[in-house]
């Protein structure tokens, strides 16, 4: 058998082994990460609505610092500050 034939068969054998092995556990059903669809459904059940904002970089940095001091997530800190500001207007 020629060397090229041996290499072709070796490649076919490796390809067959890869097909039989399947996907690693970090992909697919075994993944521990929550899918976007599941997260969206959970957030909808809580009454949360996604909002895109464009903020000045300095303002965003202050918001991040505030969230870090409070030990809260950025969205929770933003919601708290918005609620306080709106309550003070009424």
C-alpha positions as CSV (number, residue, x, y, z in Angstrom):
1,X,0.0,0.0,0.0
2,X,1.3,3.4,-0.9
3,X,2.1,6.0,1.7
4,X,-0.7,8.3,0.4
5,X,-3.3,5.6,0.8
6,X,-2.1,4.9,4.3
7,X,-2.4,8.6,5.2
8,X,-5.9,8.8,3.6
9,X,-7.1,5.8,5.7
10,X,-5.6,7.3,8.8
11,X,-7.4,10.5,8.2
12,X,-10.7,8.6,7.6
13,X,-10.2,6.7,10.9
14,X,-9.5,9.9,12.8
15,X,-12.7,11.5,11.3
16,X,-14.7,8.4,12.3
17,X,-13.4,8.6,15.9
18,X,-14.3,12.3,16.1
19,X,-17.8,11.6,14.9
20,X,-18.3,8.8,17.5
21,X,-16.9,10.9,20.3
22,X,-19.8,13.4,20.2
23,X,-19.7,17.0,21.6
24,X,-17.9,17.8,24.8
25,X,-20.0,18.3,28.0
26,X,-19.5,22.1,27.8
27,X,-21.7,22.3,24.7
28,X,-25.4,21.5,24.4
29,X,-27.7,20.0,27.1
30,X,-25.0,19.5,29.7
31,X,-24.1,23.2,29.7
32,X,-24.5,24.9,33.1
33,X,-25.1,28.2,31.4
34,X,-28.6,29.5,31.2
35,X,-29.8,30.0,27.6
36,X,-30.9,33.4,26.5
37,X,-34.4,32.2,25.9
38,X,-34.7,30.8,29.4
39,X,-33.3,33.9,31.0
40,X,-35.7,36.1,28.9
41,X,-38.7,34.0,30.0
42,X,-37.6,34.2,33.7
43,X,-37.1,38.0,33.4
44,X,-40.5,38.4,31.7
45,X,-42.1,36.5,34.6
46,X,-40.6,39.0,37.0
47,X,-42.0,41.9,35.0
48,X,-38.6,43.1,33.8
49,X,-38.2,44.8,30.4
50,X,-34.9,45.3,28.6
51,X,-33.9,48.9,28.1
52,X,-31.0,50.1,26.0
53,X,-29.4,53.4,27.3
54,X,-26.6,55.6,26.0
55,X,-24.9,57.2,29.0
56,X,-22.0,59.5,29.4
57,X,-18.9,57.5,30.4
58,X,-18.4,59.5,33.6
59,X,-22.0,58.9,34.6
60,X,-21.7,55.2,33.9
61,X,-18.5,55.0,36.0
62,X,-20.3,56.7,38.9
63,X,-23.2,54.3,38.5
64,X,-20.7,51.3,38.6
65,X,-19.0,52.7,41.7
66,X,-22.4,53.2,43.4
67,X,-23.4,49.6,42.6
68,X,-20.0,48.3,43.8
69,X,-20.3,50.2,47.1
70,X,-23.8,48.8,47.6
71,X,-22.8,45.3,46.6
72,X,-25.6,45.3,44.0
73,X,-25.8,44.5,40.4
74,X,-25.6,47.4,37.9
75,X,-29.2,47.0,36.9
76,X,-30.4,46.9,40.5
77,X,-28.4,50.0,41.4
78,X,-29.8,51.9,38.3
79,X,-33.3,50.9,39.2
80,X,-32.9,52.0,42.7
81,X,-31.5,55.4,41.7
82,X,-34.2,55.9,39.1
83,X,-36.9,55.0,41.6
84,X,-35.5,57.5,44.2
85,X,-35.3,60.3,41.5
86,X,-38.8,59.7,40.3
87,X,-40.2,59.5,43.8
88,X,-38.5,62.9,44.6
89,X,-40.3,64.5,41.6
90,X,-43.8,63.6,42.8
